[in-house]
Amino acid sequence: MSTPVTRDQFVVAPEGITHVPTGAAFTPHPGSPLSGNLRLGQLGSRLPNGDDHRPDEVRAMMQRLWAEYVEANPTAFDPSRPGEA
């Protein structure tokens, strides 16, 4: 059985979003919050503590939380307004 994916497992900041248990992370390109690099970390592997997070659930939650963050912080990715995140 897979381990539930919850909001509190993620850290969201202007630099990107990370799923702490697996280390999976999305880092946006400067000035472009919807494109960037995805690092999978241990996503898709059973963790040493026995947790087994479903990759599709982690990605879906990551996308949802990142979209919420970008919407709530519209100036965070505007290169003409540095430091307003």
Secondary structure by P-SEA (a helix, b strand, c coil): ccccccccccccccccccccccccccccccccccbbbbbbccccccccccccccaaaaaaaaaaaaaaaaaaccccccccccccc
